[in-house]
Amino acid sequence: MDIMDVDISVVDLKKNDPNSMFLKMMIAHHQGAINMAHALIVHSQSSEMKNFAISVIVAQENEVQYMKTLLARSNSKSTEAQGSSSAKKK
């Protein structure tokens, strides 16, 4: 199943980190916009629309990078928390 096909309202957020799920879904969503904008640049005859598509690509790529940074931080915190909880069990 593709991440874009997941409805976050039905995801078991007790088993899945809601922050990570949100970021993963938003990254996929933004990547879809980037792909559509690239297709528009190739196929459109309108310079206005091509310029808009370029601005979408720049903005969405910046946001994807930021979300990937947040996701990496979230994953490292999750790994640290798992490590400290398993150390307490010993």
HTML snippet that shows the backbone in 3Dmol.js (N, CA, C, O; Angstrom):
<script src="https://3Dmol.org/build/3Dmol-min.js"></script>
<div id="view" style="width:600px;height:400px;position:relative"></div>
<script>
const pdb = `
ATOM      1  N   MET A   1       0.838  -1.181   0.000  1.00  0.00           N
ATOM      2  CA  MET A   1       0.000   0.000   0.000  1.00  0.00           C
ATOM      3  C   MET A   1       0.883   1.243   0.000  1.00  0.00           C
ATOM      4  O   MET A   1       1.844   1.326   0.765  1.00  0.00           O
ATOM      5  N   ASP A   2       0.569   2.180  -0.830  1.00  0.00           N
ATOM      6  CA  ASP A   2       1.287   3.433  -0.926  1.00  0.00           C
ATOM      7  C   ASP A   2       0.909   4.325   0.252  1.00  0.00           C
ATOM      8  O   ASP A   2      -0.240   4.324   0.693  1.00  0.00           O
ATOM      9  N   ILE A   3       1.879   5.089   0.760  1.00  0.00           N
ATOM     10  CA  ILE A   3       1.630   5.953   1.918  1.00  0.00           C
ATOM     11  C   ILE A   3       0.529   6.964   1.631  1.00  0.00           C
ATOM     12  O   ILE A   3      -0.172   7.387   2.550  1.00  0.00           O
ATOM     13  N   MET A   4       0.366   7.361   0.365  1.00  0.00           N
ATOM     14  CA  MET A   4      -0.690   8.315   0.016  1.00  0.00           C
ATOM     15  C   MET A   4      -2.074   7.689   0.119  1.00  0.00           C
ATOM     16  O   MET A   4      -3.074   8.405   0.171  1.00  0.00           O
ATOM     17  N   ASP A   5      -2.141   6.363   0.149  1.00  0.00           N
ATOM     18  CA  ASP A   5      -3.421   5.679   0.252  1.00  0.00           C
ATOM     19  C   ASP A   5      -3.875   5.492   1.695  1.00  0.00           C
ATOM     20  O   ASP A   5      -4.963   4.971   1.942  1.00  0.00           O
ATOM     21  N   VAL A   6      -3.050   5.914   2.645  1.00  0.00           N
ATOM     22  CA  VAL A   6      -3.362   5.717   4.057  1.00  0.00           C
ATOM     23  C   VAL A   6      -4.164   6.897   4.566  1.00  0.00           C
ATOM     24  O   VAL A   6      -3.799   8.051   4.342  1.00  0.00           O
ATOM     25  N   ASP A   7      -5.251   6.609   5.247  1.00  0.00           N
ATOM     26  CA  ASP A   7      -6.066   7.636   5.889  1.00  0.00           C
ATOM     27  C   ASP A   7      -5.586   7.742   7.330  1.00  0.00           C
ATOM     28  O   ASP A   7      -5.797   6.825   8.123  1.00  0.00           O
ATOM     29  N   ILE A   8      -4.941   8.859   7.674  1.00  0.00           N
ATOM     30  CA  ILE A   8      -4.348   8.987   9.010  1.00  0.00           C
ATOM     31  C   ILE A   8      -5.386   8.877  10.116  1.00  0.00           C
ATOM     32  O   ILE A   8      -5.050   8.527  11.248  1.00  0.00           O
ATOM     33  N   SER A   9      -6.636   9.170   9.804  1.00  0.00           N
ATOM     34  CA  SER A   9      -7.664   9.091  10.842  1.00  0.00           C
ATOM     35  C   SER A   9      -7.965   7.650  11.242  1.00  0.00           C
ATOM     36  O   SER A   9      -8.547   7.416  12.301  1.00  0.00           O
ATOM     37  N   VAL A  10      -7.578   6.680  10.411  1.00  0.00           N
ATOM     38  CA  VAL A  10      -7.824   5.276  10.755  1.00  0.00           C
ATOM     39  C   VAL A  10      -6.549   4.518  11.114  1.00  0.00           C
ATOM     40  O   VAL A  10      -6.601   3.322  11.403  1.00  0.00           O
ATOM     41  N   VAL A  11      -5.409   5.201  11.098  1.00  0.00           N
ATOM     42  CA  VAL A  11      -4.144   4.566  11.477  1.00  0.00           C
ATOM     43  C   VAL A  11      -4.141   4.390  12.989  1.00  0.00           C
ATOM     44  O   VAL A  11      -4.544   5.289  13.728  1.00  0.00           O
ATOM     45  N   ASP A  12      -3.686   3.238  13.440  1.00  0.00           N
ATOM     46  CA  ASP A  12      -3.589   2.996  14.879  1.00  0.00           C
ATOM     47  C   ASP A  12      -2.412   3.799  15.413  1.00  0.00           C
ATOM     48  O   ASP A  12      -1.261   3.367  15.345  1.00  0.00           O
ATOM     49  N   LEU A  13      -2.725   4.976  15.945  1.00  0.00           N
ATOM     50  CA  LEU A  13      -1.669   5.877  16.383  1.00  0.00           C
ATOM     51  C   LEU A  13      -1.050   5.458  17.705  1.00  0.00           C
ATOM     52  O   LEU A  13      -0.073   6.061  18.149  1.00  0.00           O
ATOM     53  N   LYS A  14      -1.604   4.434  18.339  1.00  0.00           N
ATOM     54  CA  LYS A  14      -0.955   3.886  19.530  1.00  0.00           C
ATOM     55  C   LYS A  14       0.228   3.022  19.123  1.00  0.00           C
ATOM     56  O   LYS A  14       1.195   2.889  19.874  1.00  0.00           O
ATOM     57  N   LYS A  15       0.150   2.431  17.925  1.00  0.00           N
ATOM     58  CA  LYS A  15       1.239   1.601  17.410  1.00  0.00           C
ATOM     59  C   LYS A  15       2.164   2.398  16.502  1.00  0.00           C
ATOM     60  O   LYS A  15       3.327   2.032  16.331  1.00  0.00           O
ATOM     61  N   ASN A  16       1.669   3.468  15.926  1.00  0.00           N
ATOM     62  CA  ASN A  16       2.441   4.289  14.990  1.00  0.00           C
ATOM     63  C   ASN A  16       2.554   5.701  15.540  1.00  0.00           C
ATOM     64  O   ASN A  16       1.568   6.281  15.994  1.00  0.00           O
ATOM     65  N   ASP A  17       3.754   6.245  15.497  1.00  0.00           N
ATOM     66  CA  ASP A  17       3.982   7.608  15.950  1.00  0.00           C
ATOM     67  C   ASP A  17       3.215   8.575  15.049  1.00  0.00           C
ATOM     68  O   ASP A  17       3.460   8.607  13.843  1.00  0.00           O
ATOM     69  N   PRO A  18       2.289   9.365  15.607  1.00  0.00           N
ATOM     70  CA  PRO A  18       1.485  10.256  14.766  1.00  0.00           C
ATOM     71  C   PRO A  18       2.331  11.308  14.060  1.00  0.00           C
ATOM     72  O   PRO A  18       2.018  11.700  12.935  1.00  0.00           O
ATOM     73  N   ASN A  19       3.393  11.765  14.706  1.00  0.00           N
ATOM     74  CA  ASN A  19       4.252  12.773  14.078  1.00  0.00           C
ATOM     75  C   ASN A  19       4.949  12.192  12.852  1.00  0.00           C
ATOM     76  O   ASN A  19       4.980  12.824  11.796  1.00  0.00           O
ATOM     77  N   SER A  20       5.505  11.000  12.990  1.00  0.00           N
ATOM     78  CA  SER A  20       6.185  10.360  11.858  1.00  0.00           C
ATOM     79  C   SER A  20       5.206  10.036  10.739  1.00  0.00           C
ATOM     80  O   SER A  20       5.516  10.234   9.565  1.00  0.00           O
ATOM     81  N   MET A  21       4.035   9.542  11.095  1.00  0.00           N
ATOM     82  CA  MET A  21       3.032   9.217  10.067  1.00  0.00           C
ATOM     83  C   MET A  21       2.632  10.477   9.308  1.00  0.00           C
ATOM     84  O   MET A  21       2.541  10.459   8.081  1.00  0.00           O
ATOM     85  N   PHE A  22       2.394  11.568  10.028  1.00  0.00           N
ATOM     86  CA  PHE A  22       2.025  12.836   9.387  1.00  0.00           C
ATOM     87  C   PHE A  22       3.120  13.287   8.435  1.00  0.00           C
ATOM     88  O   PHE A  22       2.843  13.647   7.290  1.00  0.00           O
ATOM     89  N   LEU A  23       4.368  13.268   8.906  1.00  0.00           N
ATOM     90  CA  LEU A  23       5.469  13.718   8.061  1.00  0.00           C
ATOM     91  C   LEU A  23       5.638  12.839   6.830  1.00  0.00           C
ATOM     92  O   LEU A  23       5.854  13.354   5.733  1.00  0.00           O
ATOM     93  N   LYS A  24       5.546  11.536   6.989  1.00  0.00           N
ATOM     94  CA  LYS A  24       5.673  10.629   5.842  1.00  0.00           C
ATOM     95  C   LYS A  24       4.578  10.887   4.811  1.00  0.00           C
ATOM     96  O   LYS A  24       4.833  10.894   3.607  1.00  0.00           O
ATOM     97  N   MET A  25       3.356  11.099   5.299  1.00  0.00           N
ATOM     98  CA  MET A  25       2.246  11.358   4.382  1.00  0.00           C
ATOM     99  C   MET A  25       2.398  12.713   3.693  1.00  0.00           C
ATOM    100  O   MET A  25       2.098  12.847   2.506  1.00  0.00           O
ATOM    101  N   MET A  26       2.863  13.715   4.436  1.00  0.00           N
ATOM    102  CA  MET A  26       3.041  15.040   3.845  1.00  0.00           C
ATOM    103  C   MET A  26       4.184  15.056   2.842  1.00  0.00           C
ATOM    104  O   MET A  26       4.102  15.743   1.823  1.00  0.00           O
ATOM    105  N   ILE A  27       5.252  14.308   3.114  1.00  0.00           N
ATOM    106  CA  ILE A  27       6.358  14.225   2.155  1.00  0.00           C
ATOM    107  C   ILE A  27       5.851  13.622   0.845  1.00  0.00           C
ATOM    108  O   ILE A  27       6.161  14.126  -0.234  1.00  0.00           O
ATOM    109  N   ALA A  28       5.081  12.555   0.941  1.00  0.00           N
ATOM    110  CA  ALA A  28       4.516  11.928  -0.274  1.00  0.00           C
ATOM    111  C   ALA A  28       3.586  12.894  -1.002  1.00  0.00           C
ATOM    112  O   ALA A  28       3.597  12.975  -2.230  1.00  0.00           O
ATOM    113  N   HIS A  29       2.791  13.618  -0.239  1.00  0.00           N
ATOM    114  CA  HIS A  29       1.853  14.594  -0.813  1.00  0.00           C
ATOM    115  C   HIS A  29       2.631  15.688  -1.569  1.00  0.00           C
ATOM    116  O   HIS A  29       2.295  16.030  -2.702  1.00  0.00           O
ATOM    117  N   HIS A  30       3.661  16.221  -0.927  1.00  0.00           N
ATOM    118  CA  HIS A  30       4.460  17.272  -1.556  1.00  0.00           C
ATOM    119  C   HIS A  30       5.197  16.733  -2.782  1.00  0.00           C
ATOM    120  O   HIS A  30       5.322  17.437  -3.784  1.00  0.00           O
ATOM    121  N   GLN A  31       5.684  15.497  -2.713  1.00  0.00           N
ATOM    122  CA  GLN A  31       6.368  14.909  -3.860  1.00  0.00           C
ATOM    123  C   GLN A  31       5.415  14.785  -5.040  1.00  0.00           C
ATOM    124  O   GLN A  31       5.819  14.959  -6.190  1.00  0.00           O
ATOM    125  N   GLY A  32       4.156  14.485  -4.759  1.00  0.00           N
ATOM    126  CA  GLY A  32       3.153  14.442  -5.823  1.00  0.00           C
ATOM    127  C   GLY A  32       3.004  15.798  -6.500  1.00  0.00           C
ATOM    128  O   GLY A  32       2.893  15.877  -7.723  1.00  0.00           O
ATOM    129  N   ALA A  33       3.002  16.864  -5.704  1.00  0.00           N
ATOM    130  CA  ALA A  33       2.901  18.216  -6.264  1.00  0.00           C
ATOM    131  C   ALA A  33       4.132  18.548  -7.111  1.00  0.00           C
ATOM    132  O   ALA A  33       4.017  19.162  -8.172  1.00  0.00           O
ATOM    133  N   ILE A  34       5.292  18.141  -6.638  1.00  0.00           N
ATOM    134  CA  ILE A  34       6.531  18.379  -7.391  1.00  0.00           C
ATOM    135  C   ILE A  34       6.483  17.638  -8.724  1.00  0.00           C
ATOM    136  O   ILE A  34       6.848  18.199  -9.758  1.00  0.00           O
ATOM    137  N   ASN A  35       6.041  16.402  -8.709  1.00  0.00           N
ATOM    138  CA  ASN A  35       5.946  15.612  -9.948  1.00  0.00           C
ATOM    139  C   ASN A  35       4.963  16.244 -10.929  1.00  0.00           C
ATOM    140  O   ASN A  35       5.234  16.317 -12.128  1.00  0.00           O
ATOM    141  N   MET A  36       3.822  16.700 -10.419  1.00  0.00           N
ATOM    142  CA  MET A  36       2.833  17.348 -11.292  1.00  0.00           C
ATOM    143  C   MET A  36       3.385  18.637 -11.885  1.00  0.00           C
ATOM    144  O   MET A  36       3.146  18.939 -13.055  1.00  0.00           O
ATOM    145  N   ALA A  37       4.121  19.395 -11.081  1.00  0.00           N
ATOM    146  CA  ALA A  37       4.688  20.649 -11.568  1.00  0.00           C
ATOM    147  C   ALA A  37       5.721  20.391 -12.667  1.00  0.00           C
ATOM    148  O   ALA A  37       5.776  21.121 -13.657  1.00  0.00           O
ATOM    149  N   HIS A  38       6.533  19.353 -12.487  1.00  0.00           N
ATOM    150  CA  HIS A  38       7.507  18.995 -13.544  1.00  0.00           C
ATOM    151  C   HIS A  38       6.773  18.620 -14.833  1.00  0.00           C
ATOM    152  O   HIS A  38       7.189  19.021 -15.920  1.00  0.00           O
ATOM    153  N   ALA A  39       5.697  17.864 -14.719  1.00  0.00           N
ATOM    154  CA  ALA A  39       4.921  17.473 -15.904  1.00  0.00           C
ATOM    155  C   ALA A  39       4.318  18.703 -16.585  1.00  0.00           C
ATOM    156  O   ALA A  39       4.283  18.790 -17.813  1.00  0.00           O
ATOM    157  N   LEU A  40       3.849  19.647 -15.777  1.00  0.00           N
ATOM    158  CA  LEU A  40       3.266  20.865 -16.345  1.00  0.00           C
ATOM    159  C   LEU A  40       4.322  21.645 -17.132  1.00  0.00           C
ATOM    160  O   LEU A  40       4.039  22.152 -18.217  1.00  0.00           O
ATOM    161  N   ILE A  41       5.512  21.738 -16.598  1.00  0.00           N
ATOM    162  CA  ILE A  41       6.584  22.471 -17.287  1.00  0.00           C
ATOM    163  C   ILE A  41       6.865  21.853 -18.655  1.00  0.00           C
ATOM    164  O   ILE A  41       7.098  22.565 -19.632  1.00  0.00           O
ATOM    165  N   VAL A  42       6.841  20.538 -18.713  1.00  0.00           N
ATOM    166  CA  VAL A  42       7.115  19.843 -19.975  1.00  0.00           C
ATOM    167  C   VAL A  42       5.985  20.042 -20.984  1.00  0.00           C
ATOM    168  O   VAL A  42       6.241  20.201 -22.177  1.00  0.00           O
ATOM    169  N   HIS A  43       4.741  20.034 -20.513  1.00  0.00           N
ATOM    170  CA  HIS A  43       3.606  19.975 -21.441  1.00  0.00           C
ATOM    171  C   HIS A  43       2.847  21.284 -21.634  1.00  0.00           C
ATOM    172  O   HIS A  43       2.089  21.405 -22.596  1.00  0.00           O
ATOM    173  N   SER A  44       3.020  22.242 -20.772  1.00  0.00           N
ATOM    174  CA  SER A  44       2.248  23.478 -20.880  1.00  0.00           C
ATOM    175  C   SER A  44       2.855  24.433 -21.895  1.00  0.00           C
ATOM    176  O   SER A  44       4.069  24.461 -22.100  1.00  0.00           O
ATOM    177  N   GLN A  45       2.002  25.201 -22.513  1.00  0.00           N
ATOM    178  CA  GLN A  45       2.441  26.246 -23.437  1.00  0.00           C
ATOM    179  C   GLN A  45       2.439  27.607 -22.747  1.00  0.00           C
ATOM    180  O   GLN A  45       2.923  28.591 -23.307  1.00  0.00           O
ATOM    181  N   SER A  46       1.895  27.664 -21.529  1.00  0.00           N
ATOM    182  CA  SER A  46       1.733  28.930 -20.820  1.00  0.00           C
ATOM    183  C   SER A  46       2.970  29.249 -19.977  1.00  0.00           C
ATOM    184  O   SER A  46       3.328  28.499 -19.069  1.00  0.00           O
ATOM    185  N   SER A  47       3.614  30.370 -20.294  1.00  0.00           N
ATOM    186  CA  SER A  47       4.784  30.771 -19.498  1.00  0.00           C
ATOM    187  C   SER A  47       4.365  31.124 -18.074  1.00  0.00           C
ATOM    188  O   SER A  47       5.126  30.900 -17.133  1.00  0.00           O
ATOM    189  N   GLU A  48       3.175  31.667 -17.909  1.00  0.00           N
ATOM    190  CA  GLU A  48       2.685  31.991 -16.560  1.00  0.00           C
ATOM    191  C   GLU A  48       2.546  30.723 -15.718  1.00  0.00           C
ATOM    192  O   GLU A  48       2.945  30.698 -14.554  1.00  0.00           O
ATOM    193  N   MET A  49       1.980  29.678 -16.307  1.00  0.00           N
ATOM    194  CA  MET A  49       1.810  28.419 -15.578  1.00  0.00           C
ATOM    195  C   MET A  49       3.155  27.740 -15.332  1.00  0.00           C
ATOM    196  O   MET A  49       3.364  27.153 -14.271  1.00  0.00           O
ATOM    197  N   LYS A  50       4.060  27.815 -16.293  1.00  0.00           N
ATOM    198  CA  LYS A  50       5.388  27.238 -16.105  1.00  0.00           C
ATOM    199  C   LYS A  50       6.123  27.938 -14.959  1.00  0.00           C
ATOM    200  O   LYS A  50       6.774  27.284 -14.144  1.00  0.00           O
ATOM    201  N   ASN A  51       6.016  29.266 -14.899  1.00  0.00           N
ATOM    202  CA  ASN A  51       6.639  30.014 -13.806  1.00  0.00           C
ATOM    203  C   ASN A  51       6.020  29.634 -12.466  1.00  0.00           C
ATOM    204  O   ASN A  51       6.720  29.499 -11.462  1.00  0.00           O
ATOM    205  N   PHE A  52       4.704  29.465 -12.463  1.00  0.00           N
ATOM    206  CA  PHE A  52       4.035  29.042 -11.230  1.00  0.00           C
ATOM    207  C   PHE A  52       4.521  27.650 -10.824  1.00  0.00           C
ATOM    208  O   PHE A  52       4.787  27.400  -9.648  1.00  0.00           O
ATOM    209  N   ALA A  53       4.636  26.751 -11.794  1.00  0.00           N
ATOM    210  CA  ALA A  53       5.105  25.388 -11.507  1.00  0.00           C
ATOM    211  C   ALA A  53       6.514  25.415 -10.917  1.00  0.00           C
ATOM    212  O   ALA A  53       6.818  24.657  -9.996  1.00  0.00           O
ATOM    213  N   ILE A  54       7.357  26.272 -11.438  1.00  0.00           N
ATOM    214  CA  ILE A  54       8.713  26.399 -10.886  1.00  0.00           C
ATOM    215  C   ILE A  54       8.660  26.853  -9.438  1.00  0.00           C
ATOM    216  O   ILE A  54       9.404  26.340  -8.601  1.00  0.00           O
ATOM    217  N   SER A  55       7.787  27.812  -9.129  1.00  0.00           N
ATOM    218  CA  SER A  55       7.679  28.283  -7.742  1.00  0.00           C
ATOM    219  C   SER A  55       7.134  27.185  -6.830  1.00  0.00           C
ATOM    220  O   SER A  55       7.525  27.091  -5.667  1.00  0.00           O
ATOM    221  N   VAL A  56       6.238  26.361  -7.354  1.00  0.00           N
ATOM    222  CA  VAL A  56       5.722  25.231  -6.576  1.00  0.00           C
ATOM    223  C   VAL A  56       6.863  24.256  -6.278  1.00  0.00           C
ATOM    224  O   VAL A  56       7.011  23.794  -5.147  1.00  0.00           O
ATOM    225  N   ILE A  57       7.653  23.950  -7.281  1.00  0.00           N
ATOM    226  CA  ILE A  57       8.768  23.007  -7.099  1.00  0.00           C
ATOM    227  C   ILE A  57       9.729  23.519  -6.023  1.00  0.00           C
ATOM    228  O   ILE A  57      10.111  22.772  -5.122  1.00  0.00           O
ATOM    229  N   VAL A  58      10.113  24.773  -6.117  1.00  0.00           N
ATOM    230  CA  VAL A  58      11.068  25.342  -5.151  1.00  0.00           C
ATOM    231  C   VAL A  58      10.485  25.287  -3.739  1.00  0.00           C
ATOM    232  O   VAL A  58      11.153  24.838  -2.807  1.00  0.00           O
ATOM    233  N   ALA A  59       9.253  25.740  -3.581  1.00  0.00           N
ATOM    234  CA  ALA A  59       8.631  25.771  -2.252  1.00  0.00           C
ATOM    235  C   ALA A  59       8.455  24.370  -1.681  1.00  0.00           C
ATOM    236  O   ALA A  59       8.774  24.119  -0.518  1.00  0.00           O
ATOM    237  N   GLN A  60       7.944  23.459  -2.508  1.00  0.00           N
ATOM    238  CA  GLN A  60       7.673  22.116  -2.022  1.00  0.00           C
ATOM    239  C   GLN A  60       8.965  21.356  -1.713  1.00  0.00           C
ATOM    240  O   GLN A  60       9.017  20.594  -0.748  1.00  0.00           O
ATOM    241  N   GLU A  61      10.002  21.557  -2.520  1.00  0.00           N
ATOM    242  CA  GLU A  61      11.279  20.897  -2.240  1.00  0.00           C
ATOM    243  C   GLU A  61      11.865  21.381  -0.918  1.00  0.00           C
ATOM    244  O   GLU A  61      12.417  20.592  -0.151  1.00  0.00           O
ATOM    245  N   ASN A  62      11.743  22.689  -0.655  1.00  0.00           N
ATOM    246  CA  ASN A  62      12.218  23.220   0.630  1.00  0.00           C
ATOM    247  C   ASN A  62      11.450  22.609   1.794  1.00  0.00           C
ATOM    248  O   ASN A  62      12.041  22.244   2.811  1.00  0.00           O
ATOM    249  N   GLU A  63      10.141  22.500   1.645  1.00  0.00           N
ATOM    250  CA  GLU A  63       9.333  21.921   2.708  1.00  0.00           C
ATOM    251  C   GLU A  63       9.630  20.430   2.893  1.00  0.00           C
ATOM    252  O   GLU A  63       9.660  19.942   4.023  1.00  0.00           O
ATOM    253  N   VAL A  64       9.849  19.712   1.803  1.00  0.00           N
ATOM    254  CA  VAL A  64      10.201  18.290   1.899  1.00  0.00           C
ATOM    255  C   VAL A  64      11.514  18.135   2.666  1.00  0.00           C
ATOM    256  O   VAL A  64      11.631  17.262   3.527  1.00  0.00           O
ATOM    257  N   GLN A  65      12.496  18.974   2.358  1.00  0.00           N
ATOM    258  CA  GLN A  65      13.766  18.899   3.078  1.00  0.00           C
ATOM    259  C   GLN A  65      13.574  19.144   4.572  1.00  0.00           C
ATOM    260  O   GLN A  65      14.152  18.437   5.397  1.00  0.00           O
ATOM    261  N   TYR A  66      12.767  20.140   4.920  1.00  0.00           N
ATOM    262  CA  TYR A  66      12.501  20.439   6.321  1.00  0.00           C
ATOM    263  C   TYR A  66      11.792  19.265   7.002  1.00  0.00           C
ATOM    264  O   TYR A  66      12.137  18.889   8.123  1.00  0.00           O
ATOM    265  N   MET A  67      10.806  18.695   6.320  1.00  0.00           N
ATOM    266  CA  MET A  67      10.074  17.567   6.899  1.00  0.00           C
ATOM    267  C   MET A  67      10.979  16.346   7.060  1.00  0.00           C
ATOM    268  O   MET A  67      10.838  15.607   8.034  1.00  0.00           O
ATOM    269  N   LYS A  68      11.895  16.123   6.136  1.00  0.00           N
ATOM    270  CA  LYS A  68      12.840  15.013   6.270  1.00  0.00           C
ATOM    271  C   LYS A  68      13.753  15.231   7.475  1.00  0.00           C
ATOM    272  O   LYS A  68      14.099  14.279   8.175  1.00  0.00           O
ATOM    273  N   THR A  69      14.141  16.476   7.714  1.00  0.00           N
ATOM    274  CA  THR A  69      14.945  16.794   8.894  1.00  0.00           C
ATOM    275  C   THR A  69      14.150  16.498  10.166  1.00  0.00           C
ATOM    276  O   THR A  69      14.670  15.887  11.100  1.00  0.00           O
ATOM    277  N   LEU A  70      12.888  16.932  10.198  1.00  0.00           N
ATOM    278  CA  LEU A  70      12.041  16.653  11.358  1.00  0.00           C
ATOM    279  C   LEU A  70      11.857  15.158  11.559  1.00  0.00           C
ATOM    280  O   LEU A  70      11.887  14.670  12.689  1.00  0.00           O
ATOM    281  N   LEU A  71      11.670  14.437  10.473  1.00  0.00           N
ATOM    282  CA  LEU A  71      11.475  12.993  10.549  1.00  0.00           C
ATOM    283  C   LEU A  71      12.728  12.312  11.083  1.00  0.00           C
ATOM    284  O   LEU A  71      12.636  11.402  11.907  1.00  0.00           O
ATOM    285  N   ALA A  72      13.878  12.737  10.628  1.00  0.00           N
ATOM    286  CA  ALA A  72      15.135  12.158  11.112  1.00  0.00           C
ATOM    287  C   ALA A  72      15.300  12.420  12.606  1.00  0.00           C
ATOM    288  O   ALA A  72      15.722  11.536  13.352  1.00  0.00           O
ATOM    289  N   ARG A  73      14.970  13.627  13.040  1.00  0.00           N
ATOM    290  CA  ARG A  73      15.031  13.938  14.476  1.00  0.00           C
ATOM    291  C   ARG A  73      14.061  13.077  15.257  1.00  0.00           C
ATOM    292  O   ARG A  73      14.398  12.548  16.316  1.00  0.00           O
ATOM    293  N   SER A  74      12.860  12.940  14.734  1.00  0.00           N
ATOM    294  CA  SER A  74      11.830  12.133  15.398  1.00  0.00           C
ATOM    295  C   SER A  74      12.267  10.686  15.496  1.00  0.00           C
ATOM    296  O   SER A  74      12.074  10.045  16.528  1.00  0.00           O
ATOM    297  N   ASN A  75      12.861  10.163  14.418  1.00  0.00           N
ATOM    298  CA  ASN A  75      13.330   8.774  14.415  1.00  0.00           C
ATOM    299  C   ASN A  75      14.481   8.569  15.390  1.00  0.00           C
ATOM    300  O   ASN A  75      14.553   7.540  16.061  1.00  0.00           O
ATOM    301  N   SER A  76      15.385   9.549  15.471  1.00  0.00           N
ATOM    302  CA  SER A  76      16.513   9.391  16.390  1.00  0.00           C
ATOM    303  C   SER A  76      16.045   9.484  17.836  1.00  0.00           C
ATOM    304  O   SER A  76      16.575   8.778  18.695  1.00  0.00           O
ATOM    305  N   LYS A  77      15.072  10.333  18.126  1.00  0.00           N
ATOM    306  CA  LYS A  77      14.521  10.412  19.481  1.00  0.00           C
ATOM    307  C   LYS A  77      13.810   9.116  19.839  1.00  0.00           C
ATOM    308  O   LYS A  77      13.900   8.639  20.971  1.00  0.00           O
ATOM    309  N   SER A  78      13.104   8.553  18.870  1.00  0.00           N
ATOM    310  CA  SER A  78      12.391   7.297  19.081  1.00  0.00           C
ATOM    311  C   SER A  78      13.369   6.169  19.372  1.00  0.00           C
ATOM    312  O   SER A  78      13.130   5.343  20.252  1.00  0.00           O
ATOM    313  N   THR A  79      14.476   6.138  18.626  1.00  0.00           N
ATOM    314  CA  THR A  79      15.494   5.112  18.829  1.00  0.00           C
ATOM    315  C   THR A  79      16.149   5.278  20.198  1.00  0.00           C
ATOM    316  O   THR A  79      16.403   4.294  20.892  1.00  0.00           O
ATOM    317  N   GLU A  80      16.423   6.530  20.587  1.00  0.00           N
ATOM    318  CA  GLU A  80      17.008   6.789  21.901  1.00  0.00           C
ATOM    319  C   GLU A  80      16.060   6.347  23.012  1.00  0.00           C
ATOM    320  O   GLU A  80      16.490   5.753  24.001  1.00  0.00           O
ATOM    321  N   ALA A  81      14.772   6.638  22.847  1.00  0.00           N
ATOM    322  CA  ALA A  81      13.783   6.261  23.862  1.00  0.00           C
ATOM    323  C   ALA A  81      13.680   4.750  23.973  1.00  0.00           C
ATOM    324  O   ALA A  81      13.551   4.217  25.075  1.00  0.00           O
ATOM    325  N   GLN A  82      13.735   4.055  22.848  1.00  0.00           N
ATOM    326  CA  GLN A  82      13.680   2.594  22.881  1.00  0.00           C
ATOM    327  C   GLN A  82      14.906   2.029  23.569  1.00  0.00           C
ATOM    328  O   GLN A  82      14.809   1.060  24.321  1.00  0.00           O
ATOM    329  N   GLY A  83      16.056   2.627  23.317  1.00  0.00           N
ATOM    330  CA  GLY A  83      17.292   2.176  23.934  1.00  0.00           C
ATOM    331  C   GLY A  83      17.284   2.381  25.436  1.00  0.00           C
ATOM    332  O   GLY A  83      17.741   1.517  26.184  1.00  0.00           O
ATOM    333  N   SER A  84      16.771   3.515  25.885  1.00  0.00           N
ATOM    334  CA  SER A  84      16.760   3.770  27.330  1.00  0.00           C
ATOM    335  C   SER A  84      15.706   2.926  28.025  1.00  0.00           C
ATOM    336  O   SER A  84      15.903   2.538  29.176  1.00  0.00           O
ATOM    337  N   SER A  85      14.593   2.628  27.362  1.00  0.00           N
ATOM    338  CA  SER A  85      13.580   1.789  28.007  1.00  0.00           C
ATOM    339  C   SER A  85      14.047   0.331  28.104  1.00  0.00           C
ATOM    340  O   SER A  85      13.736  -0.353  29.079  1.00  0.00           O
ATOM    341  N   SER A  86      14.797  -0.150  27.091  1.00  0.00           N
ATOM    342  CA  SER A  86      15.306  -1.510  27.161  1.00  0.00           C
ATOM    343  C   SER A  86      16.443  -1.614  28.178  1.00  0.00           C
ATOM    344  O   SER A  86      16.627  -2.664  28.794  1.00  0.00           O
ATOM    345  N   ALA A  87      17.206  -0.531  28.358  1.00  0.00           N
ATOM    346  CA  ALA A  87      18.264  -0.527  29.365  1.00  0.00           C
ATOM    347  C   ALA A  87      17.676  -0.576  30.766  1.00  0.00           C
ATOM    348  O   ALA A  87      18.263  -1.185  31.661  1.00  0.00           O
ATOM    349  N   LYS A  88      16.527   0.055  30.967  1.00  0.00           N
ATOM    350  CA  LYS A  88      15.871   0.046  32.281  1.00  0.00           C
ATOM    351  C   LYS A  88      15.347  -1.352  32.628  1.00  0.00           C
ATOM    352  O   LYS A  88      15.273  -1.721  33.800  1.00  0.00           O
ATOM    353  N   LYS A  89      14.985  -2.121  31.600  1.00  0.00           N
ATOM    354  CA  LYS A  89      14.432  -3.454  31.826  1.00  0.00           C
ATOM    355  C   LYS A  89      15.509  -4.436  32.288  1.00  0.00           C
ATOM    356  O   LYS A  89      15.195  -5.452  32.909  1.00  0.00           O
ATOM    357  N   LYS A  90      16.764  -4.145  31.992  1.00  0.00           N
ATOM    358  CA  LYS A  90      17.862  -5.071  32.327  1.00  0.00           C
ATOM    359  C   LYS A  90      18.227  -5.008  33.763  1.00  0.00           C
ATOM    360  O   LYS A  90      19.128  -5.722  34.203  1.00  0.00           O
TER     361      LYS A  90
END
`;
const viewer = $3Dmol.createViewer("view");
viewer.addModel(pdb, "pdb");
viewer.setStyle({}, {cartoon: {color: "spectrum"}});
viewer.zoomTo();
viewer.render();
</script>
